[in-house]
Each structure stands twice: as C-alpha cells, then as structure tokens.
C-alpha cells in the first residue's frame, strides 16, 4: 500500500511527512518506524491490512475511564513505532520489523465485520504506535463510522498536523501518552520531542475528540514533582482540567531492567500535585 504522506527527493530518496522525524529514506530502506519503506522511489506501508495483534478489551484497559465505561472494544495493532522508548512494554512488536512478526491478513472491511461479529461497539488502535500505519486506520475508521462504531486511538501523539487532521473526522476518543514535560527527557528516553505531542493534544481537543492522558512515572527519570506541576498547570491553562489524567506505575521493562518499580507514594504525591493545580479526574494505574 502506497503511503499518503511523503515527497520524492532528487537523489532517489523519499522524505516521509507523517511525523516530525521527517525520515529521508534511501531505496530499499525504512524510516525509524521500520514499517514505511522506500521501494523504487515510492513510500510503501508494509503493514497495511496486516495486524499483528488482535484482542477484545474492556475500554478501561486503554485506559479510557470516561468514554462509554463498561463497554468493550476490538483492539488491533500493526508492528512499528516512531519512538524508541527505553521502557517499552510491547517492544517485541513495536521495535520489530514487519517481516519478523506473525500477522493476520485483514482488510478494513474484515476489521469492521470482526468487530460486529463480537458485538464490540468500537475499535481501538493500540499496543504499538497506530499513527505509523495511519492509512490503514483512516480506511478502517471511515468504514467503522459508516457502521455506527466508535474509533479509539491509543497513541504517543508524535505526528505532523496534516495527517492528524485527515484522521480527526473519524476519531471519537484518544488516550495520549504524555511521557514527561521535558524535551530533554523525551529526547533521551524516547528519541523525540515534547512540543509535537502537545500540539497533537491541543488539535484533538479543539476538534472535539474525547481525550484522556497517561503519564507513566519512572523513578529518577520523570518523577520530579515540579515538572509534574508544570505539566498539570499547562493542561489547566489549555482547558484540559477535566481531561482524565492517569498516573501509571512503572515496572522494569526492555532497556530499563534494573530500575525499581515506582513507589506508590510517588504516584500519590503526583495525584496531590494534580489536585492542587485543578485537575478534576485523576487515576493511579498499575498499582
């Protein structure tokens, strides 16, 4: 499947315009996400209609606590991610090449039919970074809306504005992983930057998408309470005081095997800071 967001360069490379990395990709190579490849001067999605994970989840697992609680969703993922998070819990599919992971062959029509067969009122694009296979999402989501189904995005939010705006008409809810409120931490831990994520949050909010936010609190990485206060203050200042905020407990994963789990008292301290700054719905996760 040819990607929608790229331009050809004079030297045979292509520049991907999906996310802020703007990968310049030589013939035969992929971008950072591993799933978008230059094939003879055309950028091809190697995971279109090839989900590697399917499950029926309670919507609270996304986590979404204020969007149709008590319902289920059909969760799907394709391989790839445009971040390199050192603490990734799904690294076996997010940090893998499509050719190294087993997958299904399921068209957008198949996904909608599967959702209906199992009486799920919505589809969640989740587990890896769904925005790296945005063409598949848009096609699935359009058909889902025609069938009266919800579309839910679980994302790190690292995307350019044009492709995001193409998806927004079909998007009902999102949980956005706001990893920290420091550009330096974003760069060191995930290989990206903070501002594009903030832009994504604001664009979704302005479009009327239901937003919930997750902040995974990692000891000695992003557990500074002054920084958490700045994050909460930014949310309140940008009319997001009522967006549910999930402080999630870290457990050793991937390239952070030696770190200790987040102390419960750290999460409680973060909750208190959020309350002081005016966040109205705060939840502690993984405890």
N, C-alpha and C positions, 0 to 999 in steps of 0.2 A: 504494500500500500504506500503510495507516494505521500510524503508529508505535506502539510499545507503551509508551514511557516519556515521558509528558507529562501536564500538567494544564491545564485551561482557566481563564483568569482572567476577572474580571468585566468587563473593558474590551474583550473580544474578542480579546485576545492569548492565546497559549498559552505555557506555560513548559516547555521541554524538560528532562527529568530524566535524560537519558542521560549527560552528562558534567558536570564541575564548573563549566563556564561557566554552566549553567542559563539559557540564552538565553531572553529574553522576546520573542516573535516576533509582530509585527503581521500582520494578514491580508494574504496575498499575498507576504510576505517570508520569507526563510530565516534560519536561525541562522548562526553563524560557519562551520560546516562546508559551507554552501551546498547541502546535499543534503536537508535536512529543512525543509519549507515549511508554513506555516500556510495552509490552504485552507478558508476559511469556518468557522474555529474548530476544525478537526481538523488535527493534525500529520501530514503525509504524507512518506514516504520517496520521493524522486523517482528513486532509483537501484535500488530493489528489482528483482532479476532483470535488471538492465541492466549487466553488467560491461563496462568499457571496455578492459580488458587481460586477455589470456589467454596463458599460456606453459607449457611443460613445463620445469622447472628441476631441476638437481641439488639435493638437500636442503641441501648445504653452502653454496649461494648465499644461503640465508635470513638470516644463516648459522646453521645447526644442525650442529654437528660431532659431537655425542654422541648424536643421536637417529636411529637407523637409517641410519648413514653408507653411502654408495654407492647409495642409492635416489633416486628422482625424486618430484616432486610436481607436481600441476596447480596452477599459480599463477593467482589471479584478483584483480582489483581493480575497484572502482567509484570514480567521481570523488568527491572531497571529503576534507577533513581538518579536525579541530578545533584544529590548531596552525597557526601562521604562521611556520614556521622560515625564517630568512633564508638558510639554506644548503640549502634543499630541492633534492634532485636529481631529483625527479619532479614538479616544480611545474606542469608542463603538464597533469597530471591531478589532482594533489592540491589545487591552488589554482585550479581551474576550476569553473565551473558545469556541471551535467549536460547542459544544452542546448547547450553549446559543444564537447562531446566526442563523437565517434562511439562507439557502443556496440553490444553484442550483445543479443539478447533470449533469455535462458536461464533457465529455471525451475530450482529446486533439483534436480528430477528430471533435468533436462538436464545439470546440472553433474556429478552422480554418474555418469550414463551416459557422459559425455565422459571422466571420469577412468578408468572401467573400460575404455572403448574403447582408450585409450592405455596401459593396463596400469600406471597410476600407483597406488601403494599409499596415497596420501594427497592431501589438498587443502590448499594454503597460501593464506591470505587475507592479502594483502601489497601492496606497492608504494605504496599511499596509506595512509589510516588506516582499517583494516577495522572498527573499533568504531563508526564513524559509520553503517555500514549493518548494524548488529548483527542486525536482524530477518532479513535475507537469510542472514547467516552461521548463525544458530541453525537456520533451516529446512534449509539445506544440510548443516550439521554433523550434525543429527539423522539425516537420511537416509544420510549417509556412514557413520555408526556402524552403522546397520542393515545396511549393505552390507559392513561389515568394513574400512572405510577410516579412516585417521588424519585428524585435523584439526589444522592448524598455524596459529598466529596470529603475524604479524609486526607489532608494534604499538608505539606510543609510550606506551601504557598509561594514557591520560588518560580515565578513565571512572568513573562512580559505581558503588558496590558492588552495588546491587540488580541492574542489568542484567548486570554482570560475573558475578554468581553464577548468573544464568539460563543463561549460556553455558558455565560451567565443566564441567557433566556431559558435554559433548560435546567438550571440548578436551583434546588429548593433549600438545601441546608448544607453546612460545611462545619467540620471541626478542623481548625487550623492549628498546627503545632508551632507555637511561638517559643522557640528554643531558648532564647535569652533576650535581654535588652541591651546587648553589647555587640557591636560589629566585630570587634576583635575575637570574641568567643565564637561567634558564627563562623568566622574565617578559620580559626584553629580547630574547632571541633567538627564542623560540617562542610567546610570548603565553600562557603557562600557569604552573603552579606545580609544585614538586617533590613535595610530600607525597602528592598523589593517585597519582602514579606509584609511589612507594614502597609505598603501600597496595595497589596492584594487584600488585606483585611478591610481597608477603607473602601476599596472598589466593590467588594462583595456586600459590605454593609449598605453602601449607597444604592446598590441595585436591589435591596430588599431580601437578600439571601439570609436565612436564619444562621447565625454564627455562634459557635461555642469554641473556646480556646483551651489548648492544653499546654502547660508548662512543665516539662519533666525536670525536676530539681535534682541536680547531680552534685554530690559533695565536693567542695573545693573547686568547682567549675562555674556554676551559675547560681549558687545559693547565697549570694550576698544580698542582704535584706534591703540595702539602699538601692541596689539595682532593681530588685523586685518592686520596690516602692515606685521607682521611676516608670516601670512598665505599667503598673496599675494606674498611676496618675495619667499616663498617656491614654490609656483606654477610657478613663472617665472623661478626659478633655475632648475625646473624639466620639462622644455619645455612645460608648460601649460599656457603660456601667452595668447595664442589665444583661450583657452577654455572659452566660455562664463560664466561669473560669475554673479549670481543673488543674490543680497542682498534683502531679503524679510522682510516685516514688520510684527512684532509680534502683535497678538491680544490675550487678556486674554482667556485661554483655560484650561480645565481639572484641574490640581492641581496648576495652576498659575492664579486663577481667580481675584486676587487683583492687579496684575501688570498692569501698564498702557500700552497702545499701544506704539509702537516705534515712537518717534518723527521723522517726515520727515527729519528734519535737520541732525539727526544721520545717516540716510541712505545716505544722500548727502555727509556727511563727509566721510563715508566709501567708497563711489564711488570715491571721490577725492584721498583718500589714494591709492586705487587700481590703479587709473590712474597714480599716481606718481611712483608706483612700476612697471608699464609696462604692466598691464592687458589691453588688447585691446578691449574687448567686455564686458561691464558692464551694468546690468539692475537692476532697482528697482521694486520690486514686492509687491503686496497687498497694493498699495497706491491709 
